[in-house]
Amino acid sequence: MKFKTALALLFLALPACQTTAPVALQPTAPVSLAQSLKQNTVQTQASKTQVYTEVSKPMDNEVIVKYRSGFRTQATISGAEVLDAFNTADETTQLHRLSKGTQMQDALNQYQADPSVEFAIPNVNFKVQMSLLDRVKKWFSDDEEEKPAQSMTPNTRYSAMTEQAAPTVNAQDPLVKDQWYLESLGMNQVWTQSGMGNASVTVAVLDTGVDYDHPDLKGKVVKGADYVDRDFDPKDMHGHGTHVAGIVAAQMNNAEGITGLAPNVRILAVRVLDQNGSGNLFNIAKGIAYAANNGAKVINLSLGSPPGGGVMRTLANFIATYAENKGALVIAAAGNDGGAIGYPAAASKFLCVGAVNQDKVLASFSNRGKELDVVAPGVGIMSTFPTYEVTTNKLGLPQNYATLNGTSMATPMVAAQAALIWSQQPYLKPAEVRKKIESSAIDLGSIGVDETYGNGLVSFEGALRN
């Protein structure tokens, strides 16, 4: 019997002992904040510091501190440690651990009084809200059961297009028959007209890592950083990241498994989530900066947290703006709770993606709201899975290939679309690529942009034609 399952959107949650980054990317040793203050000779004009008081279960008294331009070694609170840091141009963002007994609110008040601090927020610890098995049961409602490919109703836009000429590029890998979304998105025709992407375009997958030796991914994955184990071996010990990577760039017609939507582009693997599919806010931000600094044009975040207000929004928009200035578009999953959109996807600088089923109806689990930009297929998605045992195999998921549900699966489809656009028009800016994706989307639901479908269902052909 064909295996059916679903995978939850991964929420940010990582034990405090795992918050440090790869050794080569972090300060050589923690320094006293009091000591580092003496070294700071750069003067800037004082202005009001942004400090957020929505403190909820901070990670072991950890605070993310963003300093103003020109301040490199700073301090505010005596006895605190600098656990980690990353630079964005001439600005520094640090992860501080408060000394034992220091109250979070007192610390935030002290940061607020420091003119060198732009904002300071808790490094909040988020955890998955339901168990994976509970989500499996919840997600497979009667109207979202996995359907055979032949029962798929083709997208009307592509029905008209395919009448013009038969595609000359056809995916023929063994499991293509299980990739219903290829027909829905008209990919054979898209590949014929616009190509399968360019190896000069890199999509960063910030996730649980990637099985870079998988037969469908081997030779396509650039090993980036591992912010969980503090090394440069982002091997996937969960499965989610490998699944995401395959949706984007699994090899075509290699007699193995599936084909990716942009099979000629490269994947930059950045591990920010552990074997349980959890991570923390600081490492996610640092991973985005790393990907942008290392040439990624598209940064995929199939992860998220509950709605968090200003705490999440300010850091999310700051780091996404940095990535945009480096030439990268950041794309994030709307979330899988059937409610409000969480962060980072809710931040305006992120392209927010929801999920639809085979009938182009919003999946019951997909979050909705005014922050939603587009939707893409996210139910019954076949893709690559680690060829070795990982934690999710113990929950019933197979090795090599698996069919999963989630906005986590819809998001890399849009990442692949952006990669194909850049392969064809490498001179475009991130905002221009985003506009193409949004303006070419096929309107669904209420006329115009709405909170259920955003701008609509992504149209690969439309975005590449305009």
Secondary structure by P-SEA (a helix, b strand, c coil): cccccccccccbbbccccccccccccccbbbbaaaaaaaccccccccbbbbbccccccccbbbbbbbcccccccccccccccccccccccbbbbbbbccccccaaaaaaaaaaccccccccccccccccccaaaaaaaaccccccccccccccccaaaaaaaaaccccccccccccccaaaaaaaaaaaaaaccccccccbbbbbccccccccccccccccccccccccccccccccccaaaaaaaacccccccccccccccccbbbbbbbcccccccccaaaaaaaaaaaaaacccbbbbccccccccaaaaaaaaaaaaaaaaabbbbbbbccccccccccccccccccccccccccccccccccccccccccccccbbbbbccccccccccccccccbbbbbcaaaaaaaaaaaaaaaaaacccccaaaaaaaaaaacccccccccccccccccccaaaaaac
